[in-house]
Amino acid sequence: MTSLSQFKKVLILSPHTDDGEFGCGATIAKLLQQKNEVHYVAFSSADESVPKNFPHDILRHEVLKATAELGIPQHNVEVLNFPVRHFNDHRQDILEYLVKINREMKPDLIFMPSRHDFHQDHAVISQEAIRAFKCRTILGYELIWNNLKFDNQCFVHINQEQLSSKINAVNCYESQKHKHYSQEDLIRSLARVRGVQVAVNYAELFEVIRWVVY
């Protein structure tokens, strides 16, 4: 049986604040409980998309609360300033940043958006991450509202506590609670469906982009 504990240093690539929590929040909680080192990079706080009744930089504060809820130390969280919906215009800068992370951090496992994610910013992060981390293990996470299809290849068993950590993290985003996919019943139901597929109570699903065995 494969265990995530073999991956000592894990990198979460979140195009915008909250994508990482939605895609693999419970798995992050599991990794941290297993004493894995987890780093989280959001490429944009999407200031331009913040509802008008919130401060424009609210997502920069909410992401720190959310990742702390999962157990990620604040010094392992970075929020960059790429403009939302315009990542393609900054593709080379994003690639060079990812190459720099790979060289300096040397992560064992990378979580990123699915290759089938059709959001323009998510697609750029996915494509450039494959280039930057081509010698590392890479898993693509599921965001059902952005995926026309998804390859059911890797199921991570999660427990009730880890699922609750994910839900609590998502709830830290007060400015995003109007989104239909932010609802607790959807998050819990999807985890239940993925669990049923592998005969456990709850699971998160990932695409295997690359799997490196040492």
C-alpha positions in Angstrom: 0.0 0.0 0.0 1.4 3.4 -1.0 1.6 6.0 1.8 1.9 9.8 1.4 4.4 9.7 4.3 7.1 8.9 1.8 6.9 12.4 0.4 8.9 14.6 2.9 8.4 17.9 1.2 5.1 18.8 -0.5 4.2 21.9 -2.6 0.7 23.1 -3.2 0.2 25.2 -6.3 -3.0 27.3 -6.0 -3.6 29.6 -8.9 -5.8 31.8 -6.7 -6.3 31.9 -2.9 -8.7 29.0 -2.0 -8.1 26.7 -5.0 -5.6 24.6 -3.0 -8.1 24.2 -0.1 -10.9 23.2 -2.4 -8.7 20.8 -4.4 -6.8 19.0 -1.7 -7.6 20.6 1.7 -8.2 17.3 3.5 -5.1 15.7 2.0 -3.1 18.7 3.2 -4.5 18.1 6.7 -3.5 14.5 6.4 0.0 15.3 5.2 0.6 17.6 8.1 -0.7 15.1 10.7 1.9 12.7 9.2 4.6 15.4 9.8 5.2 16.1 6.2 6.6 19.5 5.3 3.9 21.4 3.3 4.4 24.6 1.4 1.6 26.6 -0.2 1.9 29.1 -3.1 -1.0 31.2 -4.4 -0.3 33.1 -7.6 -3.0 35.7 -7.1 -5.2 37.0 -4.4 -7.7 38.0 -7.1 -8.1 41.5 -5.7 -10.1 42.6 -8.8 -12.7 39.9 -8.1 -13.4 40.7 -4.4 -17.0 41.7 -3.7 -17.4 45.4 -3.2 -18.5 45.1 0.4 -15.1 43.6 1.4 -11.6 45.2 1.5 -9.8 44.7 -1.8 -7.0 42.7 0.0 -9.3 40.5 2.1 -8.2 37.3 0.4 -4.6 37.9 1.5 -5.9 37.7 5.1 -8.4 34.9 4.6 -5.8 32.6 3.0 -3.6 32.9 6.1 -6.5 31.9 8.3 -7.5 29.0 5.9 -4.0 27.5 5.6 -3.5 27.9 9.4 -6.7 25.9 9.9 -5.2 23.1 7.9 -2.0 23.4 9.9 0.4 25.0 7.4 2.9 27.4 9.2 2.5 31.0 8.0 6.2 31.1 6.9 5.4 28.3 4.4 2.6 30.3 2.7 3.3 32.7 -0.1 0.9 34.9 -2.1 2.1 36.3 -5.4 0.7 39.3 -7.4 -0.1 37.9 -10.8 -3.3 39.6 -12.1 -6.3 37.3 -12.1 -7.5 36.0 -15.5 -4.2 37.3 -17.1 -1.7 34.6 -16.2 -1.2 33.8 -19.8 0.4 37.2 -20.3 2.9 36.4 -17.6 3.6 32.7 -18.5 7.4 33.0 -18.7 7.6 34.8 -15.3 5.5 32.1 -13.8 7.6 29.3 -15.3 10.8 31.0 -14.1 9.4 31.3 -10.6 8.4 27.6 -10.6 11.9 26.6 -11.8 13.4 28.7 -9.0 11.2 26.9 -6.4 12.2 23.5 -7.8 15.9 24.4 -7.6 15.7 25.9 -4.1 13.0 23.8 -2.4 13.4 20.5 -4.2 9.8 19.3 -3.3 9.1 15.5 -3.5 5.4 15.9 -4.4 3.5 18.7 -6.2 -0.3 19.3 -6.2 -1.6 21.4 -9.0 -4.9 22.0 -11.0 -5.9 19.2 -13.3 -4.7 19.2 -16.9 -8.3 19.3 -17.8 -9.1 22.4 -15.8 -10.5 25.0 -18.3 -10.1 28.1 -16.2 -7.5 30.2 -18.1 -5.3 30.9 -15.0 -5.5 27.3 -13.8 -4.5 26.0 -17.2 -1.3 28.2 -17.2 -0.2 26.9 -13.7 -0.9 23.3 -14.7 1.1 23.6 -18.0 4.0 25.5 -16.6 4.2 23.2 -13.5 4.6 20.2 -15.7 7.6 21.9 -17.4 9.2 23.1 -14.1 8.7 19.9 -12.1 9.1 17.3 -14.9 11.4 15.1 -12.6 9.0 15.2 -9.6 5.8 13.4 -8.6 2.8 15.6 -9.6 -0.8 15.1 -8.8 -3.7 17.1 -10.3 -6.5 18.1 -8.0 -10.2 18.1 -8.7 -12.3 21.3 -9.0 -15.6 19.9 -10.4 -16.9 23.2 -11.6 -13.9 23.7 -13.9 -13.4 20.1 -15.2 -15.2 18.8 -18.3 -13.6 15.4 -17.5 -11.3 14.0 -14.8 -9.0 10.9 -14.7 -9.9 8.9 -11.6 -6.4 7.6 -10.9 -5.4 8.4 -7.3 -7.7 8.2 -4.3 -6.4 9.5 -0.9 -8.3 8.1 2.1 -9.3 10.9 4.5 -11.1 10.8 7.8 -13.8 12.9 9.4 -11.3 15.1 11.2 -9.4 15.9 8.0 -12.6 16.6 6.1 -13.7 18.9 8.8 -10.4 20.7 8.6 -11.0 21.3 4.9 -14.5 22.6 5.5 -13.3 24.9 8.2 -10.5 26.2 6.0 -13.0 26.9 3.2 -15.3 28.7 5.7 -12.4 31.1 6.5 -13.1 32.7 3.1 -16.0 34.9 4.2 -15.7 36.9 1.0 -16.3 33.8 -1.1 -19.3 32.3 0.7 -21.6 33.4 -2.1 -20.0 30.9 -4.5 -22.2 27.9 -5.0 -19.3 25.5 -4.7 -18.4 26.9 -1.2 -21.2 25.1 0.5 -20.4 22.5 3.1 -22.9 19.9 1.8 -21.3 19.9 -1.6 -17.8 19.4 -0.2 -18.9 16.7 2.1 -20.9 14.9 -0.6 -18.1 14.9 -3.1 -15.8 13.4 -0.4 -18.4 10.8 0.3 -18.8 9.9 -3.4 -15.1 9.5 -3.9 -14.9 7.4 -0.7 -17.6 5.1 -2.0 -15.6 4.5 -5.1 -12.8 2.9 -3.1 -14.9 1.5 -0.2 -14.0 4.0 2.5 -16.1 6.7 4.1 -14.3 9.7 2.5 -11.6 10.4 -0.1 -10.1 13.0 -2.3 -9.4 12.3 -5.9 -6.3 13.2 -8.0 -5.0 12.7 -11.5 -1.5 11.1 -11.7 0.5 13.5 -13.9 3.8 11.9 -13.0 4.8 9.4 -10.4 8.5 9.1 -9.5 9.6 6.2 -7.4 13.0 6.2 -5.6 
